[in-house]
Amino acid sequence: MAKVAFLGLGVMGYPMAGHLQNSGHTVTVYNRTAAKAEKWVAEFGGQMAQTPKDAAEGCDFVMACVGNDNDLRAICLGDDGAFAGMAAGTVFVDHTTVSAKVTTELSAVAKDQGVSFVDGPVSGGQAGAENGQLVVMCGGEEGAYAKAEPVIGAYAKLCKRLGESGAGQMCKMVNQICIAGLVQALSEGLNFAEQAGLDGRAVVEVIGGGAAGSWQMVNRYETMIENQFEHGFAVDWMRKDLGICLSTADEIGATLPVTALIDQFYKDVQALGGGRWDTSSLIKRLRTPS
């Protein structure tokens, strides 16, 4: 069992930190809004800290799951940042979906301090975090990853190293690119079924076990039919992620024509007031008269 700090108690980080504590690790949490950390301690035990530095001091591992590049820099750097409290040999694991650029930047700073940095963005959404069934895609030094993998196992059903620093974030971009296309196709298919007078549930029962089947179909078709979009990853966050994908594609010379189009479709959903709806709300755009 290890001493672990967990920085960021949002819809993902809160249950992830809980799984660590329940697995027997000694966990100290930090959250920008202290009330959330107080609630977590009341529910799971452990301790809370007033700054990332205080949370990280004396820990073997520091895990983070915050919002974006700037949020990650804020909890890592500066006099009160986590790096200031981490001793040489400590492993920092970033579960935030951020750019590979900030990962490379912070990994270099950590290395100068003798601290290992593993980028480990996750897939599986809030339900995956709550059930301890996340998929974690990692980049970083092999030795650091080997140390961190058993600890990550507290909330992961699958954890894999893809390569050196930044590889995890690159893999997460692939994940988001694929999800965007799948959700748009499912939205068009279900909307087509509605317009054709078919029973969408019956259609999914028939096609779901064949080549058209997907996780999105199995887990989202029912709520999409019911026009309910409060069950997963928010549109605002998806647009943040797709923006990272598109800018990275420009940097590496890849083309993402479908992803660019679907990013604009999500912009339409935001204009409908759906920034906090889950990503399956793409179908809402098709149902709304232009």
KOLLODO-400375 format. One record per residue (C-alpha): residue number from 1; residue in one letter; x, y, z. Coordinates in steps of 0.1 Angstrom, whole numbers, padded with zeros to 4 digits, always signed. Example, Ala and Ser with C-alpha at 12.3 -4.5 7.8 and 13.67 -1.06 7.14 Angstrom:
<pts>
@fise = 1, lumlum = A, xx = +0123, yy = -0045, zz = +0078
@fise = 2, lumlum = S, xx = +0137, yy = -0011, zz = +0071
</pts>
This chain:
<pts>
@fise = 1, lumlum = M, xx = +0000, yy = +0000, zz = +0000
@fise = 2, lumlum = A, xx = +0012, yy = +0035, zz = -0008
@fise = 3, lumlum = K, xx = +0008, yy = +0071, zz = +0003
@fise = 4, lumlum = V, xx = -0011, yy = +0088, zz = -0025
@fise = 5, lumlum = A, xx = -0022, yy = +0124, zz = -0031
@fise = 6, lumlum = F, xx = -0051, yy = +0130, zz = -0054
@fise = 7, lumlum = L, xx = -0056, yy = +0164, zz = -0069
@fise = 8, lumlum = G, xx = -0090, yy = +0173, zz = -0084
@fise = 9, lumlum = L, xx = -0123, yy = +0159, zz = -0071
@fise = 10, lumlum = G, xx = -0146, yy = +0165, zz = -0101
@fise = 11, lumlum = V, xx = -0170, yy = +0139, zz = -0114
@fise = 12, lumlum = M, xx = -0141, yy = +0116, zz = -0123
@fise = 13, lumlum = G, xx = -0115, yy = +0124, zz = -0096
@fise = 14, lumlum = Y, xx = -0139, yy = +0121, zz = -0066
@fise = 15, lumlum = P, xx = -0147, yy = +0084, zz = -0071
@fise = 16, lumlum = M, xx = -0112, yy = +0076, zz = -0084
@fise = 17, lumlum = A, xx = -0097, yy = +0089, zz = -0052
@fise = 18, lumlum = G, xx = -0124, yy = +0069, zz = -0033
@fise = 19, lumlum = H, xx = -0113, yy = +0037, zz = -0049
@fise = 20, lumlum = L, xx = -0077, yy = +0043, zz = -0038
@fise = 21, lumlum = Q, xx = -0087, yy = +0049, zz = -0002
@fise = 22, lumlum = N, xx = -0110, yy = +0018, zz = -0002
@fise = 23, lumlum = S, xx = -0082, yy = -0003, zz = -0017
@fise = 24, lumlum = G, xx = -0061, yy = +0004, zz = +0014
@fise = 25, lumlum = H, xx = -0039, yy = +0032, zz = +0002
@fise = 26, lumlum = T, xx = -0034, yy = +0062, zz = +0025
@fise = 27, lumlum = V, xx = -0049, yy = +0091, zz = +0005
@fise = 28, lumlum = T, xx = -0047, yy = +0129, zz = +0009
@fise = 29, lumlum = V, xx = -0069, yy = +0149, zz = -0014
@fise = 30, lumlum = Y, xx = -0068, yy = +0185, zz = -0027
@fise = 31, lumlum = N, xx = -0096, yy = +0203, zz = -0045
@fise = 32, lumlum = R, xx = -0098, yy = +0239, zz = -0055
@fise = 33, lumlum = T, xx = -0131, yy = +0241, zz = -0038
@fise = 34, lumlum = A, xx = -0124, yy = +0229, zz = -0002
@fise = 35, lumlum = A, xx = -0160, yy = +0220, zz = +0005
@fise = 36, lumlum = K, xx = -0157, yy = +0191, zz = -0020
@fise = 37, lumlum = A, xx = -0126, yy = +0178, zz = -0003
@fise = 38, lumlum = E, xx = -0143, yy = +0180, zz = +0031
@fise = 39, lumlum = K, xx = -0172, yy = +0160, zz = +0017
@fise = 40, lumlum = W, xx = -0148, yy = +0134, zz = +0003
@fise = 41, lumlum = V, xx = -0130, yy = +0130, zz = +0036
@fise = 42, lumlum = A, xx = -0164, yy = +0126, zz = +0054
@fise = 43, lumlum = E, xx = -0174, yy = +0099, zz = +0030
@fise = 44, lumlum = F, xx = -0141, yy = +0079, zz = +0025
@fise = 45, lumlum = G, xx = -0118, yy = +0089, zz = +0053
@fise = 46, lumlum = G, xx = -0083, yy = +0099, zz = +0045
@fise = 47, lumlum = Q, xx = -0071, yy = +0135, zz = +0047
@fise = 48, lumlum = M, xx = -0074, yy = +0168, zz = +0029
@fise = 49, lumlum = A, xx = -0048, yy = +0195, zz = +0022
@fise = 50, lumlum = Q, xx = -0050, yy = +0232, zz = +0016
@fise = 51, lumlum = T, xx = -0026, yy = +0232, zz = -0013
@fise = 52, lumlum = P, xx = -0013, yy = +0208, zz = -0039
@fise = 53, lumlum = K, xx = +0022, yy = +0211, zz = -0023
@fise = 54, lumlum = D, xx = +0008, yy = +0201, zz = +0011
@fise = 55, lumlum = A, xx = -0011, yy = +0171, zz = -0004
@fise = 56, lumlum = A, xx = +0020, yy = +0159, zz = -0022
@fise = 57, lumlum = E, xx = +0045, yy = +0161, zz = +0006
@fise = 58, lumlum = G, xx = +0056, yy = +0126, zz = +0018
@fise = 59, lumlum = C, xx = +0036, yy = +0108, zz = -0009
@fise = 60, lumlum = D, xx = +0048, yy = +0080, zz = -0031
@fise = 61, lumlum = F, xx = +0024, yy = +0089, zz = -0059
@fise = 62, lumlum = V, xx = +0005, yy = +0120, zz = -0068
@fise = 63, lumlum = M, xx = -0025, yy = +0116, zz = -0091
@fise = 64, lumlum = A, xx = -0042, yy = +0145, zz = -0108
@fise = 65, lumlum = C, xx = -0075, yy = +0148, zz = -0127
@fise = 66, lumlum = V, xx = -0084, yy = +0184, zz = -0134
@fise = 67, lumlum = G, xx = -0099, yy = +0204, zz = -0163
@fise = 68, lumlum = N, xx = -0074, yy = +0216, zz = -0189
@fise = 69, lumlum = D, xx = -0038, yy = +0226, zz = -0196
@fise = 70, lumlum = N, xx = -0039, yy = +0257, zz = -0175
@fise = 71, lumlum = D, xx = -0055, yy = +0239, zz = -0146
@fise = 72, lumlum = L, xx = -0028, yy = +0212, zz = -0147
@fise = 73, lumlum = R, xx = +0000, yy = +0238, zz = -0148
@fise = 74, lumlum = A, xx = -0016, yy = +0256, zz = -0118
@fise = 75, lumlum = I, xx = -0016, yy = +0225, zz = -0096
@fise = 76, lumlum = C, xx = +0019, yy = +0214, zz = -0106
@fise = 77, lumlum = L, xx = +0040, yy = +0246, zz = -0107
@fise = 78, lumlum = G, xx = +0047, yy = +0274, zz = -0083
@fise = 79, lumlum = D, xx = +0055, yy = +0276, zz = -0046
@fise = 80, lumlum = D, xx = +0022, yy = +0259, zz = -0037
@fise = 81, lumlum = G, xx = +0023, yy = +0234, zz = -0066
@fise = 82, lumlum = A, xx = +0026, yy = +0197, zz = -0063
@fise = 83, lumlum = F, xx = +0061, yy = +0196, zz = -0077
@fise = 84, lumlum = A, xx = +0073, yy = +0218, zz = -0049
@fise = 85, lumlum = G, xx = +0063, yy = +0191, zz = -0024
@fise = 86, lumlum = M, xx = +0075, yy = +0160, zz = -0042
@fise = 87, lumlum = A, xx = +0107, yy = +0143, zz = -0033
@fise = 88, lumlum = A, xx = +0130, yy = +0127, zz = -0058
@fise = 89, lumlum = G, xx = +0117, yy = +0093, zz = -0068
@fise = 90, lumlum = T, xx = +0080, yy = +0102, zz = -0065
@fise = 91, lumlum = V, xx = +0057, yy = +0094, zz = -0094
@fise = 92, lumlum = F, xx = +0032, yy = +0120, zz = -0107
@fise = 93, lumlum = V, xx = +0003, yy = +0105, zz = -0128
@fise = 94, lumlum = D, xx = -0018, yy = +0129, zz = -0148
@fise = 95, lumlum = H, xx = -0053, yy = +0116, zz = -0156
@fise = 96, lumlum = T, xx = -0064, yy = +0149, zz = -0172
@fise = 97, lumlum = T, xx = -0071, yy = +0150, zz = -0209
@fise = 98, lumlum = V, xx = -0046, yy = +0177, zz = -0220
@fise = 99, lumlum = S, xx = -0024, yy = +0186, zz = -0249
@fise = 100, lumlum = A, xx = +0008, yy = +0165, zz = -0255
@fise = 101, lumlum = K, xx = +0025, yy = +0199, zz = -0255
@fise = 102, lumlum = V, xx = +0018, yy = +0206, zz = -0218
@fise = 103, lumlum = T, xx = +0026, yy = +0170, zz = -0210
@fise = 104, lumlum = T, xx = +0061, yy = +0173, zz = -0225
@fise = 105, lumlum = E, xx = +0066, yy = +0206, zz = -0207
@fise = 106, lumlum = L, xx = +0057, yy = +0194, zz = -0173
@fise = 107, lumlum = S, xx = +0074, yy = +0161, zz = -0178
@fise = 108, lumlum = A, xx = +0107, yy = +0180, zz = -0184
@fise = 109, lumlum = V, xx = +0102, yy = +0201, zz = -0153
@fise = 110, lumlum = A, xx = +0095, yy = +0170, zz = -0132
@fise = 111, lumlum = K, xx = +0126, yy = +0152, zz = -0146
@fise = 112, lumlum = D, xx = +0148, yy = +0181, zz = -0136
@fise = 113, lumlum = Q, xx = +0136, yy = +0175, zz = -0100
@fise = 114, lumlum = G, xx = +0141, yy = +0138, zz = -0101
@fise = 115, lumlum = V, xx = +0103, yy = +0132, zz = -0102
@fise = 116, lumlum = S, xx = +0088, yy = +0108, zz = -0127
@fise = 117, lumlum = F, xx = +0058, yy = +0119, zz = -0148
@fise = 118, lumlum = V, xx = +0033, yy = +0095, zz = -0164
@fise = 119, lumlum = D, xx = +0005, yy = +0109, zz = -0186
@fise = 120, lumlum = G, xx = -0025, yy = +0086, zz = -0181
@fise = 121, lumlum = P, xx = -0057, yy = +0100, zz = -0196
@fise = 122, lumlum = V, xx = -0088, yy = +0078, zz = -0190
@fise = 123, lumlum = S, xx = -0118, yy = +0066, zz = -0209
@fise = 124, lumlum = G, xx = -0150, yy = +0052, zz = -0195
@fise = 125, lumlum = G, xx = -0168, yy = +0084, zz = -0183
@fise = 126, lumlum = Q, xx = -0184, yy = +0090, zz = -0149
@fise = 127, lumlum = A, xx = -0199, yy = +0055, zz = -0147
@fise = 128, lumlum = G, xx = -0165, yy = +0040, zz = -0153
@fise = 129, lumlum = A, xx = -0149, yy = +0061, zz = -0126
@fise = 130, lumlum = E, xx = -0176, yy = +0052, zz = -0101
@fise = 131, lumlum = N, xx = -0175, yy = +0015, zz = -0109
@fise = 132, lumlum = G, xx = -0137, yy = +0013, zz = -0110
@fise = 133, lumlum = Q, xx = -0138, yy = +0003, zz = -0147
@fise = 134, lumlum = L, xx = -0118, yy = +0029, zz = -0164
@fise = 135, lumlum = V, xx = -0094, yy = +0023, zz = -0193
@fise = 136, lumlum = V, xx = -0061, yy = +0042, zz = -0187
@fise = 137, lumlum = M, xx = -0038, yy = +0049, zz = -0216
@fise = 138, lumlum = C, xx = -0003, yy = +0059, zz = -0205
@fise = 139, lumlum = G, xx = +0030, yy = +0075, zz = -0216
@fise = 140, lumlum = G, xx = +0062, yy = +0078, zz = -0198
@fise = 141, lumlum = E, xx = +0093, yy = +0059, zz = -0187
@fise = 142, lumlum = E, xx = +0088, yy = +0022, zz = -0183
@fise = 143, lumlum = G, xx = +0101, yy = +0021, zz = -0147
@fise = 144, lumlum = A, xx = +0077, yy = +0048, zz = -0136
@fise = 145, lumlum = Y, xx = +0048, yy = +0032, zz = -0153
@fise = 146, lumlum = A, xx = +0056, yy = -0001, zz = -0137
@fise = 147, lumlum = K, xx = +0055, yy = +0015, zz = -0103
@fise = 148, lumlum = A, xx = +0022, yy = +0033, zz = -0110
@fise = 149, lumlum = E, xx = +0003, yy = +0005, zz = -0127
@fise = 150, lumlum = P, xx = -0007, yy = -0014, zz = -0095
@fise = 151, lumlum = V, xx = -0020, yy = +0018, zz = -0079
@fise = 152, lumlum = I, xx = -0039, yy = +0028, zz = -0110
@fise = 153, lumlum = G, xx = -0055, yy = -0006, zz = -0108
@fise = 154, lumlum = A, xx = -0077, yy = +0005, zz = -0080
@fise = 155, lumlum = Y, xx = -0100, yy = +0022, zz = -0105
@fise = 156, lumlum = A, xx = -0090, yy = +0007, zz = -0139
@fise = 157, lumlum = K, xx = -0101, yy = -0024, zz = -0157
@fise = 158, lumlum = L, xx = -0073, yy = -0019, zz = -0182
@fise = 159, lumlum = C, xx = -0041, yy = +0001, zz = -0180
@fise = 160, lumlum = K, xx = -0015, yy = +0001, zz = -0208
@fise = 161, lumlum = R, xx = +0017, yy = +0020, zz = -0216
@fise = 162, lumlum = L, xx = +0018, yy = +0032, zz = -0252
@fise = 163, lumlum = G, xx = +0052, yy = +0047, zz = -0253
@fise = 164, lumlum = E, xx = +0073, yy = +0076, zz = -0240
@fise = 165, lumlum = S, xx = +0059, yy = +0109, zz = -0225
@fise = 166, lumlum = G, xx = +0029, yy = +0121, zz = -0244
@fise = 167, lumlum = A, xx = +0019, yy = +0088, zz = -0259
@fise = 168, lumlum = G, xx = -0010, yy = +0084, zz = -0235
@fise = 169, lumlum = Q, xx = -0024, yy = +0118, zz = -0245
@fise = 170, lumlum = M, xx = -0020, yy = +0109, zz = -0282
@fise = 171, lumlum = C, xx = -0039, yy = +0077, zz = -0277
@fise = 172, lumlum = K, xx = -0067, yy = +0096, zz = -0259
@fise = 173, lumlum = M, xx = -0070, yy = +0118, zz = -0290
@fise = 174, lumlum = V, xx = -0075, yy = +0087, zz = -0311
@fise = 175, lumlum = N, xx = -0102, yy = +0077, zz = -0286
@fise = 176, lumlum = Q, xx = -0120, yy = +0110, zz = -0289
@fise = 177, lumlum = I, xx = -0118, yy = +0111, zz = -0327
@fise = 178, lumlum = C, xx = -0134, yy = +0076, zz = -0329
@fise = 179, lumlum = I, xx = -0161, yy = +0085, zz = -0304
@fise = 180, lumlum = A, xx = -0171, yy = +0116, zz = -0323
@fise = 181, lumlum = G, xx = -0176, yy = +0097, zz = -0355
@fise = 182, lumlum = L, xx = -0195, yy = +0068, zz = -0337
@fise = 183, lumlum = V, xx = -0219, yy = +0092, zz = -0319
@fise = 184, lumlum = Q, xx = -0227, yy = +0111, zz = -0351
@fise = 185, lumlum = A, xx = -0233, yy = +0079, zz = -0370
@fise = 186, lumlum = L, xx = -0256, yy = +0066, zz = -0342
@fise = 187, lumlum = S, xx = -0274, yy = +0099, zz = -0341
@fise = 188, lumlum = E, xx = -0280, yy = +0099, zz = -0378
@fise = 189, lumlum = G, xx = -0291, yy = +0062, zz = -0378
@fise = 190, lumlum = L, xx = -0316, yy = +0067, zz = -0349
@fise = 191, lumlum = N, xx = -0330, yy = +0098, zz = -0364
@fise = 192, lumlum = F, xx = -0334, yy = +0081, zz = -0398
@fise = 193, lumlum = A, xx = -0352, yy = +0053, zz = -0381
@fise = 194, lumlum = E, xx = -0376, yy = +0078, zz = -0364
@fise = 195, lumlum = Q, xx = -0383, yy = +0096, zz = -0397
@fise = 196, lumlum = A, xx = -0389, yy = +0062, zz = -0414
@fise = 197, lumlum = G, xx = -0415, yy = +0053, zz = -0388
@fise = 198, lumlum = L, xx = -0394, yy = +0024, zz = -0373
@fise = 199, lumlum = D, xx = -0392, yy = +0015, zz = -0337
@fise = 200, lumlum = G, xx = -0357, yy = +0026, zz = -0327
@fise = 201, lumlum = R, xx = -0354, yy = +0000, zz = -0299
@fise = 202, lumlum = A, xx = -0363, yy = -0028, zz = -0322
@fise = 203, lumlum = V, xx = -0338, yy = -0015, zz = -0348
@fise = 204, lumlum = V, xx = -0310, yy = -0015, zz = -0322
@fise = 205, lumlum = E, xx = -0320, yy = -0050, zz = -0310
@fise = 206, lumlum = V, xx = -0315, yy = -0062, zz = -0346
@fise = 207, lumlum = I, xx = -0284, yy = -0044, zz = -0356
@fise = 208, lumlum = G, xx = -0267, yy = -0040, zz = -0322
@fise = 209, lumlum = G, xx = -0253, yy = -0076, zz = -0323
@fise = 210, lumlum = G, xx = -0238, yy = -0072, zz = -0358
@fise = 211, lumlum = A, xx = -0212, yy = -0051, zz = -0375
@fise = 212, lumlum = A, xx = -0229, yy = -0018, zz = -0366
@fise = 213, lumlum = G, xx = -0228, yy = -0025, zz = -0329
@fise = 214, lumlum = S, xx = -0207, yy = -0003, zz = -0305
@fise = 215, lumlum = W, xx = -0204, yy = +0007, zz = -0269
@fise = 216, lumlum = Q, xx = -0222, yy = +0039, zz = -0277
@fise = 217, lumlum = M, xx = -0251, yy = +0020, zz = -0292
@fise = 218, lumlum = V, xx = -0254, yy = -0003, zz = -0263
@fise = 219, lumlum = N, xx = -0251, yy = +0024, zz = -0236
@fise = 220, lumlum = R, xx = -0267, yy = +0054, zz = -0252
@fise = 221, lumlum = Y, xx = -0294, yy = +0044, zz = -0276
@fise = 222, lumlum = E, xx = -0322, yy = +0043, zz = -0250
@fise = 223, lumlum = T, xx = -0315, yy = +0077, zz = -0236
@fise = 224, lumlum = M, xx = -0311, yy = +0092, zz = -0271
@fise = 225, lumlum = I, xx = -0345, yy = +0078, zz = -0280
@fise = 226, lumlum = E, xx = -0359, yy = +0094, zz = -0248
@fise = 227, lumlum = N, xx = -0342, yy = +0127, zz = -0255
@fise = 228, lumlum = Q, xx = -0323, yy = +0125, zz = -0222
@fise = 229, lumlum = F, xx = -0288, yy = +0138, zz = -0222
@fise = 230, lumlum = E, xx = -0276, yy = +0139, zz = -0186
@fise = 231, lumlum = H, xx = -0257, yy = +0106, zz = -0186
@fise = 232, lumlum = G, xx = -0221, yy = +0112, zz = -0195
@fise = 233, lumlum = F, xx = -0193, yy = +0134, zz = -0208
@fise = 234, lumlum = A, xx = -0204, yy = +0169, zz = -0214
@fise = 235, lumlum = V, xx = -0203, yy = +0186, zz = -0248
@fise = 236, lumlum = D, xx = -0182, yy = +0215, zz = -0235
@fise = 237, lumlum = W, xx = -0155, yy = +0191, zz = -0225
@fise = 238, lumlum = M, xx = -0157, yy = +0172, zz = -0258
@fise = 239, lumlum = R, xx = -0152, yy = +0203, zz = -0277
@fise = 240, lumlum = K, xx = -0121, yy = +0210, zz = -0256
@fise = 241, lumlum = D, xx = -0108, yy = +0176, zz = -0264
@fise = 242, lumlum = L, xx = -0116, yy = +0178, zz = -0301
@fise = 243, lumlum = G, xx = -0098, yy = +0212, zz = -0302
@fise = 244, lumlum = I, xx = -0067, yy = +0194, zz = -0289
@fise = 245, lumlum = C, xx = -0071, yy = +0167, zz = -0316
@fise = 246, lumlum = L, xx = -0075, yy = +0192, zz = -0344
@fise = 247, lumlum = S, xx = -0046, yy = +0214, zz = -0334
@fise = 248, lumlum = T, xx = -0024, yy = +0184, zz = -0329
@fise = 249, lumlum = A, xx = -0034, yy = +0171, zz = -0363
@fise = 250, lumlum = D, xx = -0021, yy = +0203, zz = -0378
@fise = 251, lumlum = E, xx = +0012, yy = +0199, zz = -0360
@fise = 252, lumlum = I, xx = +0018, yy = +0163, zz = -0371
@fise = 253, lumlum = G, xx = +0004, yy = +0166, zz = -0406
@fise = 254, lumlum = A, xx = -0027, yy = +0144, zz = -0401
@fise = 255, lumlum = T, xx = -0061, yy = +0152, zz = -0416
@fise = 256, lumlum = L, xx = -0093, yy = +0150, zz = -0396
@fise = 257, lumlum = P, xx = -0122, yy = +0161, zz = -0419
@fise = 258, lumlum = V, xx = -0149, yy = +0142, zz = -0401
@fise = 259, lumlum = T, xx = -0137, yy = +0152, zz = -0367
@fise = 260, lumlum = A, xx = -0136, yy = +0189, zz = -0378
@fise = 261, lumlum = L, xx = -0172, yy = +0187, zz = -0391
@fise = 262, lumlum = I, xx = -0185, yy = +0170, zz = -0359
@fise = 263, lumlum = D, xx = -0167, yy = +0196, zz = -0338
@fise = 264, lumlum = Q, xx = -0189, yy = +0222, zz = -0355
@fise = 265, lumlum = F, xx = -0220, yy = +0200, zz = -0349
@fise = 266, lumlum = Y, xx = -0212, yy = +0201, zz = -0312
@fise = 267, lumlum = K, xx = -0209, yy = +0239, zz = -0315
@fise = 268, lumlum = D, xx = -0245, yy = +0238, zz = -0328
@fise = 269, lumlum = V, xx = -0255, yy = +0218, zz = -0297
@fise = 270, lumlum = Q, xx = -0239, yy = +0244, zz = -0275
@fise = 271, lumlum = A, xx = -0259, yy = +0271, zz = -0293
@fise = 272, lumlum = L, xx = -0290, yy = +0251, zz = -0284
@fise = 273, lumlum = G, xx = -0280, yy = +0255, zz = -0248
@fise = 274, lumlum = G, xx = -0265, yy = +0220, zz = -0245
@fise = 275, lumlum = G, xx = -0230, yy = +0227, zz = -0234
@fise = 276, lumlum = R, xx = -0236, yy = +0205, zz = -0203
@fise = 277, lumlum = W, xx = -0255, yy = +0178, zz = -0221
@fise = 278, lumlum = D, xx = -0237, yy = +0146, zz = -0227
@fise = 279, lumlum = T, xx = -0221, yy = +0139, zz = -0261
@fise = 280, lumlum = S, xx = -0250, yy = +0118, zz = -0274
@fise = 281, lumlum = S, xx = -0270, yy = +0150, zz = -0276
@fise = 282, lumlum = L, xx = -0257, yy = +0153, zz = -0312
@fise = 283, lumlum = I, xx = -0291, yy = +0137, zz = -0321
@fise = 284, lumlum = K, xx = -0308, yy = +0168, zz = -0306
@fise = 285, lumlum = R, xx = -0293, yy = +0189, zz = -0334
@fise = 286, lumlum = L, xx = -0310, yy = +0166, zz = -0360
@fise = 287, lumlum = R, xx = -0343, yy = +0168, zz = -0343
@fise = 288, lumlum = T, xx = -0343, yy = +0206, zz = -0340
@fise = 289, lumlum = P, xx = -0357, yy = +0225, zz = -0370
@fise = 290, lumlum = S, xx = -0330, yy = +0247, zz = -0386
</pts>
